[in-house]
Amino acid sequence: LNHILAITEDGKAVTWAPNRFKLDTLPSRLASETNVKQVVAGYQMSAVVTEEGYLYFWGNTNFFGTFSQNTIPDDIQYNVERVDLSTDNIIILLKDGTVRVQGAETPAYNNVPEISNVIDIAATDDVMAALTQDGKIYTWGNIRYGLMDVPEMTSDLVKIVGGRSHFLALSSTGMVYSWGRDTYGQASVPSSIENGQV
């Protein structure tokens, strides 16, 4: 919320934001990193993952229970493939294809399914999702806005992303699928990109 993260051509993380929760400043160690592979700007939180699988996490941790940079478990640090943020949880895809959720004790934290061979992850405010190699999408968390009602899709899915209250999935042929809250048309795929044009 109200901040932006980006990766430069030489692999550095940059941020610009109002001076709230120190989101306008990178952690000192991160400022010298030149191997950043993912940045995530969440609600009053920022997360960065390096090529070595190291996770940086900073901002307003009040929503995340006891989870902070200093409490990241040893079996997670240096094993992170990618992450996504909800309001009060962080979903973490590990290099071995398994998923962990850290943060507050929400339904998304307490109901993580036992899954493997995960290739992508996504988060909304209330629901987490994981995409496996065989094209299946698993969802868990609060039952809201139809976010747990994954529509029928092809099995060649390659990507999944989450908005505040909706999900999008992309197939290898460019098909886009969406579901969840559609108050502003955010879960309605435009007809111009329904037929493999992405």
C-alpha positions in Angstrom: 0.0 0.0 0.0 1.4 3.4 -1.1 4.9 2.0 -2.0 6.7 0.5 -4.9 9.5 -2.0 -5.3 11.5 -2.7 -8.4 14.6 -4.6 -9.6 17.3 -2.8 -11.6 19.1 -4.3 -14.6 22.1 -5.0 -12.3 20.0 -7.0 -9.8 19.5 -4.4 -7.1 16.3 -3.7 -5.3 15.0 -0.1 -5.2 12.0 1.4 -3.4 10.1 4.6 -3.3 7.4 5.4 -0.8 6.2 7.8 1.9 8.2 7.6 5.0 6.0 5.2 6.8 7.0 1.9 8.5 10.5 2.5 7.0 9.2 1.3 3.6 11.1 4.1 1.9 14.4 2.6 3.0 16.0 -0.8 2.2 17.5 -2.9 5.0 21.2 -2.0 5.1 22.4 -5.5 4.0 19.9 -5.6 1.1 21.0 -2.2 -0.2 24.3 -3.8 -1.3 22.8 -7.0 -2.8 23.2 -7.3 -6.6 21.4 -10.7 -7.0 17.7 -9.8 -6.3 15.2 -12.1 -8.2 11.9 -11.1 -6.7 10.3 -8.1 -5.0 6.8 -7.9 -3.4 5.1 -4.7 -2.2 2.3 -5.8 0.2 0.0 -3.9 2.6 2.5 -1.9 4.7 5.1 -4.6 4.1 7.9 -5.4 1.7 9.6 -8.6 0.8 12.6 -9.4 -1.4 14.1 -12.8 -2.4 17.7 -13.2 -3.6 19.0 -15.7 -6.1 20.5 -17.6 -3.1 17.1 -18.0 -1.6 17.5 -15.4 1.2 14.4 -13.6 2.3 14.3 -9.9 3.4 11.1 -8.8 5.1 10.3 -5.4 6.6 7.7 -2.8 7.3 4.7 -2.8 9.6 4.9 -6.3 11.2 2.0 -5.7 13.6 -0.3 -7.8 11.5 2.1 -10.7 11.3 2.1 -12.0 14.8 5.7 -12.9 15.9 7.0 -13.2 12.4 9.8 -10.7 11.4 13.2 -10.7 9.7 14.7 -11.9 13.0 12.3 -14.8 13.4 12.5 -16.4 9.9 13.1 -20.1 10.6 16.5 -21.5 9.7 14.9 -24.1 7.4 13.3 -21.3 5.4 16.2 -18.8 5.1 18.4 -19.5 2.0 15.7 -22.0 0.8 13.2 -19.5 -0.6 12.1 -19.7 -4.3 9.5 -17.0 -4.2 6.9 -15.4 -1.8 3.7 -13.5 -1.8 2.0 -11.3 0.8 -1.5 -11.0 2.2 -2.5 -8.5 4.9 -1.2 -10.7 7.7 0.5 -13.7 6.2 3.4 -14.5 3.9 3.2 -17.5 1.7 6.6 -19.0 0.9 7.5 -21.4 -1.9 10.6 -23.3 -1.0 13.2 -24.6 -3.5 12.0 -28.2 -2.9 8.6 -27.4 -4.2 6.8 -27.3 -0.8 4.9 -24.4 0.7 5.0 -22.7 4.1 2.8 -19.9 5.5 4.1 -17.6 8.3 2.5 -14.7 10.2 -0.7 -14.4 12.2 -2.8 -17.4 13.1 -5.4 -17.0 10.4 -7.3 -19.7 8.4 -4.6 -19.3 5.7 -1.9 -20.0 8.4 -3.7 -22.9 10.1 -5.0 -24.8 7.0 -2.0 -25.2 4.7 -2.5 -28.4 2.7 0.3 -31.0 2.4 1.3 -30.5 -1.2 4.5 -30.9 -3.2 5.8 -30.1 -6.7 4.5 -26.5 -6.4 5.7 -24.2 -9.2 3.9 -21.0 -8.2 2.0 -19.3 -5.4 -0.3 -16.4 -4.9 -2.2 -14.6 -2.1 -5.2 -12.4 -1.7 -6.2 -10.8 1.6 -7.9 -13.9 2.9 -6.9 -16.9 0.7 -3.7 -18.5 -0.4 -3.2 -20.5 -3.6 -0.6 -22.9 -5.0 -0.1 -24.2 -8.5 1.5 -27.6 -8.9 3.5 -29.1 -11.9 0.5 -31.1 -13.0 -1.6 -27.9 -13.4 -3.7 -28.2 -10.2 -4.5 -25.2 -8.1 -5.0 -25.6 -4.4 -6.6 -22.9 -2.3 -7.1 -22.4 1.4 -8.0 -19.7 3.9 -11.2 -17.7 4.6 -14.2 -18.8 2.5 -15.0 -15.4 0.8 -15.9 -14.1 -2.6 -15.8 -17.5 -4.2 -12.0 -17.5 -3.9 -12.0 -21.2 -3.1 -14.1 -22.1 -6.1 -11.4 -22.7 -8.6 -13.0 -22.8 -12.1 -12.4 -25.6 -14.6 -9.1 -24.8 -16.5 -6.7 -26.5 -18.8 -3.8 -28.5 -17.2 -1.0 -26.5 -18.8 -1.1 -23.6 -16.3 2.2 -21.8 -15.8 1.4 -18.8 -13.5 -1.0 -17.7 -10.8 -1.3 -14.3 -9.2 -3.6 -12.8 -6.6 -5.2 -9.4 -6.2 -6.9 -8.2 -3.1 -9.9 -10.5 -3.5 -9.4 -12.3 -6.8 -7.1 -14.7 -8.6 -5.8 -14.9 -12.2 -4.1 -17.9 -13.8 -2.2 -18.2 -17.1 -1.8 -21.2 -19.3 1.2 -22.0 -21.6 -0.9 -21.1 -24.6 -1.8 -17.7 -23.2 -5.3 -18.4 -21.9 -6.3 -16.3 -18.9 -8.6 -17.5 -16.2 -10.0 -15.5 -13.3 -12.2 -16.0 -10.2 -13.2 -14.2 -7.0 -14.7 -10.9 -6.2 -15.8 -9.1 -9.3 -17.2 -5.8 -8.0 -15.2 -3.7 -10.4 -14.8 -6.2 -13.1 -11.4 -7.3 -11.8 -12.3 -11.0 -12.2 -13.8 -10.6 -15.7 -11.3 -11.4 -18.4 -11.7 -9.0 -21.3 -12.9 -10.8 -24.5 -9.9 -9.4 -26.3 -7.6 -11.7 -24.3 -9.8 -14.8 -23.8 -8.4 -16.7 -26.7 -4.7 -17.2 -26.2 -3.6 -13.6 -26.9 -1.5 -13.0 -23.8 
